[in-house]
Amino acid sequence: MSGSGSRRVAPGPGQESVWDYPRPPRVEPSREHIALRFNGAVILDTRDSVRVLETSHPPTYYLPRSAFAAGVLQPVNGHSMCEYKGLAGYLAIVVGDRRLDAAAWYYPTPQPGFEALAGRVAVYPGRLDECRVDGEIVRPQPGDFYGGWVTDRIVGPFKGAPGTLGW
């Protein structure tokens, strides 16, 4: 945690420290119950997800595109590049009269080692009305760039807050 100005929080029983996650990131399957709500509707309810775990970041959950309610995901312009995962595309989330542009992203052709992300979508939890992991309401990773999911199971400190860019 060089230059972080913060101390690693020791994980308690059943917890994980983001400082024990690897770099480059690791992808692992999860059977946790994931539910997403937006504009009064459940837009996803699944136990099929993968988590991407990377040093200093809360997990990002990638969910089957096919598990989203019909018509909720709509393509938008724009892309970004991850040195590990590859070229990302963005999606709007649309329910009724509400639309969130670039609220979700995906990797159409993930790079080697990240093939498990193919056909999956990640969302920014702070932009939806509610994201849950095993019934617990998710708190978004600090900042406006990263899409990590903070639960009581995860301890930090987390990258994304002011002053953490150099971590």
N, C-alpha and C positions, 0 to 999 in steps of 0.2 A: 504494500500500500504506500509505496514511495510517494511523497508529496501530497498525500490525501489529507493530512491534518486531522484525520479521524482514526480511531482504533477499531480493529476488527471486533465485531460482537461475537462472543463465543456462543455457538449454537447450544440450545438446551435439548432435552429429550424430544425426539421426533422432528427436530429442526435441521435445516441445512444452512450453511454459510455460503454466500455468493463468492467468498474468497477461497472456497475449496473447489469451485467450478474451474474447468480447464480453459486454456487459451492455446491453440484455437478451440472454438466451441465444440461441444458434444451434443449429439441428437440422441434422445432416448424416448422410447414409447411410454405412454402413461395411460392408465385405466381410470384416472380420476373423473368424476362427473363434472362436466363443463356445461354451463348454461349461460346464454347471452340474451339480454332483453334490450329492445330499442323501441321507442314510441309506443309503449304499452303492449308490445308483442314479444313472445319468445321467438327469437330468430335462429336459435341453435340449441340443441340439447343432445349431448353425446358423451360416450365414454371412450371414444376413439380419438386420441390426440397424441402428438409428440411434443416434447419440450426441448427447446434449445437452451443449453446451459453454458454460460460464458462468464469468466472471471469478472467480478464487480457488478454484474447485471442480474436482476431477478429473472426467473425463467420467462421465456416467450413461448406461448402455446400456439401450435399450428394445428388447425382443425380441418377435417375433410370438407372440401368445397361442397360436396354432395349433401352434407348434413345441414347446410344453411337452408332456411325456408326459401321456397321458389321466388325468384325475382328480387331478392334482397340485395344481392351482390351485382353491381353494375360497373363495367370498366370505365376508367377515367384516364386522361393523359398523364404522362409523367412516369419516371422510373428513377431508380437509384442503384448503386452498385455496392455490394458487400464483398470485401476481399475474400471471404470464405465461402459464402453461399451463392454468389453470382449476381446476375441482373434481376432486380425486383420490379414488378409491375404493381400498380395501385388500383384499388377498387373503392367505389362509393358504397355506402350502406343506405338503402332506401326502404322506408316503411311508411305507407300512407303519404302524408304531406311533408314528412321530414326526410331530408337527404344530408348525409355526411360525406363530403368528398374526401378521398384519400384516407379513409378511416381504417382501411385494411390493405394488406399487401400479400404478395405471393411470389414465388420463384418459378417461372414457367419451365426452366431447364436448370435445376440446381447443379452446382459443381460437384465433382466427385467427393464422397464422404457425406453429402447432404441430400442424397437421392430420396430419402424418406420424406422430404418436404414437397415433393412433386404431388400435385393435386390437392394441396393444403393451403389454407389461408390463415394469416395471423391478423389480429385486430388490436387497435390501441384501446386498452380497457378504459381509460379516462374519457373517451369520446362517446361510449355507449351509456345507456341508462344504468346498466348493471351487468357485471360479469361475475360469475360464481365458480369456485372450484370446491367440489365436495360440500356445497352449501354455504361456504364462506364467501362473503363479498370481497372482491379483489380491489386493492388500491393500486393506482397506476404508478409506475416507476417515475421518480421525479424528473422534471424537465419536459420539453415538448418534442423531443426527437426519438427517444427510445420507447419500445413497446413492451417492457417487462411487466409481469404480473406479481404484485407483492401480496403475500398472504402471511398469516402468523407462522407458517412453516418455514419461512425464509427470513434470514437475518443478514444485515449489511455491515457497514454502510453501503449504499447503492450509488453507482455512477448516474449522473444526470442532473443532480442538484447543482446550484451555483458553486463554482470553485472546484468541480470534479472533472472538468474536461481533460486535464492532463493525467488522469489516472491510467 
